[in-house]
Amino acid sequence: MDNKLNSLSSQPNNPLHGVKLADILDQLVFEYGWERLGEEINIRCFNYDPSIKSSLKFLRKTPWARDKVEELYLEMLEDKNL
């Protein structure tokens, strides 16, 4: 338990620390919907028969796409804080 607490407190300024990719994707789909998400990040798993499961599988294997999703998530958080 102490290790988990230490890891959470070791990156207090990283908004992605401790946030699961599935939670990020869920929030983006809720906020934007699949259509807009596919416009923002033009990848097949968002534009053709999209699902959380297929998108997670792709994003876990494709670092550049995951980076784009995380960047969009951070932008969304910034917009909500304004």
Beta strands, then each sheet from edge to edge (+ up, - down):
end
